[in-house]
């Protein structure tokens, strides 16, 4: 059963359909909120809020095969509201433990270099303006097209292109080898 | 101005059709700044893909179901949280009597009688009464309730 069919059933009051939809999308929505807030707890709360809004607005959903962008529009609105409430737009906590990777890895020197790269990238991502970060996260991690990102963010495709280019430029600069580095 | 901006994200995400991809590659072959920009963009794109996101610690459905059905969440709460205010006040009274008995040295049985009266008066649910009974038994180490005294 596809997402549109589930949404039709949710609008008709079928809780089992809603549960199926939640279980299908919760990891993606949680990952989105985590990348937008940098907090696991906030991500869990915002994920729950996102699905409650999906449920509340199921009757207004038009089944046109664009569920993902509709879902991320709700998620994005909540993430931006969260940032406004906190008045810490652009700030995300960095939790190095989250980025530890289990299992056999490369040689110690390479691990240090890889960890350092990830830390710098995570910090740079966290410092992007929220709309740039949102566009980049939707494109890189959720594989939304520029058209779908534009729909999710309530803007034009040209604006999305600009947000992506600026975000990538910022990250390129942040990750460029430091002068004097090996 | 950059010459590949309009196609940069599509190039990086592999969404360009072959003709467009060829056009970008041809441009970068002749334009050093664009080639460098594309190479660095690819490095960033790949590094971004190596940033993991943590999985949720608990299924989202638990909280969602509780929000949709607050009455079920209340029914599933621990017994002490379901006690009404009068029942809680009665329990506090019994505990006070038990403590007073204990401080006096010998159990008078007042606490147990009082508890029975409270239960008979239906102030407490059966679950709450059982919890209270256990509490008293523990206070007196009642063997009938699994105590050791």
Interface residues (C-beta under 8 A of the other chain):
Chain A: X15 X19 X22 X23 X26 X27 X29 X30 X31 X34 X35 X40 X43 X44 X47 X48 X51 X52 X55 X98 X99 X101 X114 X117 X118 X121 X122 X125 X136 X139 X140 X141 X143 X145 X146 X161 X164 X165 X168 X171 X172 X175 X176
Chain B: X2 X5 X6 X8 X9 X10 X12 X13 X15 X37 X40 X41 X43 X44 X45 X47 X48 X49 X50 X51 X52 X53 X54 X55 X56 X57 X58 X59 X60 X61 X63 X64 X65 X67 X68
